[in-house]
């Protein structure tokens, strides 16, 4: 079995070329597969390897004081989830083109999965506000699965979100807005950006959908979750799902032997 890890942290980082070389060396020595993105605003990683290699890698990574407290989402697969190991330097760990949005300075308010489940069961937050779940992922990801009743802005790229939200402003007014994404990184930036743009009562889902699956499994979720690796999708139980991806066109479709029902695009 192979251990798969997704993790990120917004934190000011320096000496990026030196960090890249150290990570490349450590990853090559331990047989890592996957991608690590390093930027002045932090780190974002998706890795897959044998457990006895990946856990020492993550331990050494977390030993860096800048990366202490790095939270990781774990899942398992029969095959390694990536073909190669890359460490890339980027301007942003998640591209948004708004340098004034700095999660390293102030984390967006968050709601824990348990609290969101309570809100969804009740139909409102603790203050009685109606809920609006906002999917900040790309439209092709939403096609694989999403929360029941979530708003799909129809994004082709995360950078499309500000323009897309303008059309939803009346729909979101007066509601508790909960942004969500795969592992937390996009919905954290989105929540801060929305607050800066005048949206009120905005929080992020702590840990993203992977964190939700860890603690709530498939409650209030329809379909599977798209992931950016060879598995293509995972079920709420974090097992390999029923979707496949066609390269080089990157189209996605159901596996021929699958009969599960996924959420249609909305």
VENPE-V440000 format. One record per helix or strand. SS is the DSSP state (H for helix, E for strand). FROM is the first residue (numbers start at 0). LEN is the number of residues. If there is no record, write none. Layout:
SS_FROM_LEN / SS_FROM_LEN
This chain:
E_1_9 / H_15_15 / E_32_7 / E_41_8 / H_50_12 / H_64_3 / E_70_7 / E_84_6 / E_109_2 / H_112_10 / E_123_1 / E_129_6 / E_137_1 / H_138_4 / E_144_3 / E_150_2 / E_154_1 / H_157_9 / H_168_4 / E_175_5 / H_184_12 / E_201_4 / H_207_9 / E_220_3 / E_224_2 / E_232_2 / E_239_1 / E_242_4 / E_250_4
